[in-house]
Amino acid sequence: MRLTELVKTAEVVVDAKGNEKVVLDLAVWQEILAVLEEADAERRWDELFAKSPDMLVRLADEARAERRAGRTRDLDPDSL
């Protein structure tokens, strides 16, 4: 579920003093936090690659060299 959809599940309640409060299901709140953490991680990767644009190229070269040297194995999605 996208962040916007998650936030739309919030309910606004009015307490005894007339103050509006936003109420979210705990599971929804945890999902919102997970989405925000993922976005933050993506931002950090973007910053790292922006600081060193050739880093991704070096990592890809290293992965190809390891593959050629036989130090890798095919990923079996069923084993995850």
N, C-alpha and C positions, 0 to 999 in steps of 0.2 A: 504494500500500500504506500502511496506517495505521502510525503509530509503534509501536503495540503489536505488530503483526504483524512489523514489521522487527526489533524487539528479540528476538522469539521465535526468530529465525533464528540467534541467537548460540549458539555451542558453548562448553561449559565443559571445559577440558582441565586435566590435572594435570601440573605440571612434575616434574623429577627430584627436587626437594626436597619434593614433596607439596603445593605451593602451587597453588590453583585459579586459572586464568586464563580470562578471557572472550575468545573469538576471534570476530571478525566479518569477513565478506567486505568488501573495500574498497568495492565498489559499494554494498553495504548501508549501510556507514558514511557514505558520501557522501550517500545518500538520507536517512538519519537527520538529517544536518546540514542538508540542504535543507528538510526538514519543520520543524526547529527554527527556521531562519532565517525561514521563511514565518510561523510562529507569532509570532515576535518582531516582524516587520513589521506583522502584524495588530494586535498589542498597541500598537505605537507609533501606528498610525492611530486606534485606539480612544482613546488618551490625548489625541491632538491634537483629536479631535472633542469629547471630554469637556470640554476646556479652553475650547473655543469652539463651543458647540452650533449657533450660527447659521452657522458656516463652510460646512457642507454645503449649507445653503439658499442661501447666497451663490454658491457654486460652481455649483449647479443653475440659479440665476437667470442667471448669466453664460453658461452653456452654452446655455440657451434663447434668450437675446438674440443670441448668435453664430449660432445656427441661423436665427433670424428674419431676421438681417442677411445671410444667405447666405454666411457665412464658414466653413461646415462642409460636409462631404460624407458621403454614406452609407458605412458600413463594408462592405467586400467581404471576407467571411471567407476566400474563396479566395485573396486577395492577401496574406494574412498569412504 
